[in-house]
Amino acid sequence: MTTLSRPPADPSAPRPRGAAALRNWLLFGLQDSKGTHPGPGGTSGAHEKKHPWWQVMCLTGVDYFSTLGYQPAIAALAAGVISPIATLVLVAVTLLGALPVYRRVAGESHRGEGSIAMLERLLPRWGGKLFVLVLLGFAATDFMITMTLSAADATAHLIQNPVSPEWLQGQNVPVTLFLLALLAAVFLRGFKEAIGVAVALVALYLALNAVVVAVTLTQVFAHPLAMGNWWTSLWTSHGNPLMAVAIALLVFPKLALGLSGFETGVAVMPQVRGDGKDTEENPAGRIRGTRRMLTTAAVIMSGFLLTTSFITVVLIPEPEFQSGGQANGRALAYLAHEYLGVGFGSIYDASTIAILWFAGASAMAGLLNLVPRYLPRYGMAPGWAKGVRPLVLVFTLVGFLITFLFEADVDAQGGAYATGVLVLMTSAAVAVTLSARRRHQNKRTVGFGAIAVVFIYTTVANIFERPEGIRIAGVFILGIIVISLLSRVRRSFELHATHVHLDREALEFMSDTLEGPIAIIAHEPLRTSAEAYRDKLASAIEVSHLPLAQEALFLEVIVDDSSDFETELYVRGVVRHGYRILEVHGPVVPNTIASVLLHIRDVTGLMPHIYFRWTEGNPVSNLLRFLFLGEGEIAPVTREVLREAVPEVTNRPWVHVG
């Protein structure tokens, strides 16, 4: 069996300069279609070091746990005195809904593809591709807003620290832009796996939060007046506790930021160390470790969400949560300064700034993991979209734009962040429901279906409550779909094959021809009778002047999924009615033929000649059939694909049309 490969670079060649050097630097380490990259969410090869599940939990925790930096303040601002009750509902949804869903996702998507890949498998062809593009729009909203919101909140912690210089006051936008630029610089330099840094940051941050919670809980119980005031407000505001619970059920979607982190958790699965008996098809140890990681993170976060929502709403005056207040976007930091002093508060601010900034790194890595995994493989992004550095520059510029539009305001970005998180979690719940249904697991189908309904309600409620989130996501979705379709049209005449494989029979068919050229007749796979092959051969001899002495091969392309783009081609040699046939499955007929011809040229050293008939029908409709169905005007498109792939005409396989 043979494969198509690229020759190695010449080490004696002179180094490029100017624009060529810049291009080489940008495209250094160009990724493959799996989307591997040097970041926290990247996939790792079998030779790379894996880590215990608790260390990887810290890696995903820089995204999940860092929401403590702003979640309590946003919850208090959104739900007021019923924030603890609404948070209790949120915790129930986390432990009874999100956790079971993503434990299932971990079992079915152990390479780190996440729920989007599950839906891609369940919904094939163009409909599935468009659905994935929509989900990518929401994922881009989630990750991009994670970057900008985290950087904006880190800025708030820095500026509002009592020891910060006065000239920083009011400079939220420039400081946030600086943090985003610093994040980009790290990835442009080459971000290496930093689980050790994540472990140190998460351990320090959680320890400091535990101290703040313990001290402030002591203050609550030592001063029952504050507790009484909160209870009185709760009673007088909503009539009775049952009404408060009912309202909490309605407002808890506003607290959806506390659900973030699960998608990142499954994205970093390849980093989890499995058992010695693990295989790539069944990594039971890795799956078990990931589920333990998700469960532990959810339990820890649930405990902090419950306690922090209670202490902040009891101890912090309500005006401080408003825009311009000292607790706006930094409720726990406010309590740290208030009850533990400026020194401890400044240490807490520093740890919060660090983990929020690192959460942006995790979000950037998530984007670098998603985009190269899907868009280039669909042909819906330029080839350079597989590279880390060009994408880092694009994402950073988008982050700058979002920061300018929202003026680095944490509260203003909360709706968009929650929308992205909730849609991804809803898609995961739907994916596991469909998976359970396909496997005839009736009880699990009902259970996951109920969870999906809860997430759908939460998502819809959040959209109606904060419509700016869906508007922002809509911009991302529209941008991704338009750019993707334009890119697909633009790349329609490229070679789609990542590798071409010839089996032994196919090679033996060509071994009889020692001097060349190799004559190949393109044939429709739907017409497989002996008469069809005989007529096609006679037509090639009569109309296209195929030499009589040549023993021609037939080439048949079977279109499986015309929405695919990057594919491996397996050419199989078969004999049918005494005629020798090269049979290959591919997404697009002309591009597949061109890839096979070039591979035959490279393997045999002989120039192939391909013989076609003209396709009947309107040229415009044939072009549309080619773009969306992979068929249509075969002969001229094959010639154009070959022309773009091989500019030198003497090295290009010959195309004959009659």
C-alpha positions, 0 to 999 in steps of 0.5 A: 500500500502506498501513501502520498507524502511531502518531501522534506525541506532542503537544509541547504536552502537559503533562509527566507527574508522579509515577507517570506520570513514573516509568513514562515514565522506565522505558519510555524508548527502548522496544525493537522486536521486534528487541531493539535496545538501547544496550549492547555486545551490541546490534544497530546500524543501518546509519547507526551507526558500525561498527568493525574486527574487532580492536576488536570482538574486544576488546568480546567479549574483556572476557567471554572474556579476563576468565576468566583472572582465575579460570580457572587457579585453578578449573582447578588446584582441579578437576584438580590436577597434571594441570591442564595436560594437561586444559587441553591437551584443552580447547584442542583442543576450543576450536580443533577444535570450538567455533571451527569451529562458531561460524565456521559460526554467524557465516555463518548468523546474521549479524544477531547472533541466535546459535545459538538463532535457528538452532534456532528456524528449524529447529524451528518452531511450539510445539515450537520455541518451548518449545525456545527457552525452555529454551535461554533458561533456560540462556542466562540461567544463563550470563549471570547467573552471568557477572555474579555470578561476575565481580563476586565474583571482582573483589571477591576481587581487591580484598579480597585485595590487600595494600594494601586496608583491613582493614575490607574483609576478610570483606565479599565479599557487600556489595562484590559487591552494590555492583559489581552495583548500579554496573553497573545504574546504568550501564545505567539511565543509558544505556549507550552503545557503549564499544568504546574502553573495551573496547580499552583494558581488553583491551590493558592486561589482556593485556599485564599477563598477558603480563608475568606469564606471561613472568616466571613461565615464567622462574622455572620454568625457572630453578628446575628443582626446582619443575618436577621436583616437579610432574612427580614428583607427576604420575607418582606420582599417576597411575602413568604419563603415559598414565594422566594423559592418560586422567584428563585426558580425563575431568576436562577438563569441569571446565575448561569455563569456558575455553570462554566467549565464543563466543556473545558473539562472534556476538552482537556481529557487527553491530558489525563493519565489512564491505566496501563491497559488503556487503548485508543479505542477504549481508554477506560482509565482516562474516562474514569479519571476524567469523570472523577475530575468533573465530579470533584470540581463540581462538588468543590465549586458547588460548595463555594457557590453556596457559601459565597452567595450567602456571605456576600448578600448578608455582609455587603450593602446592596449599593456596593454591587452597583456600577461604580461600587467597591463590590461590583465584579469583586464581591469576595475581594471586597470582603477580603479587604474589609475583614482581613485587611489590606495586606491579605486583600492585596494578596487575594487580589493578586491571586485573583488577577493571576487566575483570571488572566490564566482563565483567558489563556484556557479560553484561548486554548479552547478556541485554538482547539475548536477552530482548526478541528472543524473549519479547515477540515470542512474547507470553510477556513483558509489553510492558515487557520490550522496555525496557532499564530494567525489565529491568536492574532485574529482572536486578539483583535476580536477581543480588542473590539469586544473590550472597546464595545463593552468598555471593559465592563464585567456586568455588560458582558455577563449576558453574552457569556451566559448565553454561550455557556448555556447553549453549549450545555444544552447541546451537550444534553441534547447530544447525550439524549440522542445517543441514549435513544440510539442505544435504546437506553430508555430510562437514560433517554428520559432522564437526559431528555428532562435535563435537556428541557431544563437547560432549554428553559434556562437558555430561553429565559436567559435570552429573554432576560438578557437579549444582548447575549443572543445578539452578540452570539448571532454576530459570531454565528453570522460571521462564521457562516458567511466566512465559512461558505465563502471560504468553501467556495474559494477552496473548491478547486483545491486538492482535498486529499490528506493522503492517498492509499493504493492497495496491492491490486490497484498497484498490480493494475499499473505494473503492466505499463512500464513505459507509459502513459497510463490511460484511465477512463472516468466512469460513473459508478452507477452504471456497472453493467458489462455493456456500460463499460464496453460502450465507455471504452469504445467511446474513448477510442472513437471520440477521444482517440484512446490508442488501441494498443493501450489497456485502459483502466476505469476510475470510479469515484463514489460520493459518500458525503459531499459536505466533507472536505479533507479526507483520506482516499483509499483506492481499491483495485477490482475486476468487473466483467473482465475490466480493471477498475480503480474504485475510490470513495471521496466527497467530490468527484473532480478533486478526488480524480485529480488527487488520484492522478497525481498520486499515480504519477508520483508512485509510478513515475509515469504520466496518467491520461484521463478520458472524459465525456462532456457532461450534459446540462446547464453549466450554472446548475452543474457548477452548483451541483459541484459545489454542494453535491460533489458532482456536476461538470466533472471534466473542466473542473478536474482540469482546473484542480490539476492546473491550480495544483501543478502550475507547470504544464509538463508535470500535469496529468493530461485531460482528454474530453470527447 
